[in-house]
Amino acid sequence: MPRYFFHIIDGRDMRDEEGTELPDIYVAQSQAIYLTGEVLRDMGARFWDRGRWRLEVENDQAQILFVLHVLAEERSPPHAAF
């Protein structure tokens, strides 16, 4: 079974040195989405301190297969017209 590595890059690299055996890339993509949701939930409001990070998934030959980018932009509310 192929092994996939899920690396989080947000100014500090959190490299997945162990990896996870999964049946195929489609399951790895699903796992990446699930992991992204977990990370965002755990970060909570601290996410706004960075506002950007990415999850890179590579195979056991160190080839990046896909990347999820997460970006938040805080906008000022429009001023009310008086």
Sequence and secondary structure as in RCSB ss.txt:
>XXXX:A:sequence
MPRYFFHIIDGRDMRDEEGTELPDIYVAQSQAIYLTGEVLRDMGARFWDRGRWRLEVENDQAQILFVLHVLAEER
SPPHAAF
>XXXX:A:secstr
  EEEEEEESSSEE  SS EE SSHHHHHHHHHHHHHHHHHHHGGGHHHH EEEEEEE TTS EEEEEEEE    
       
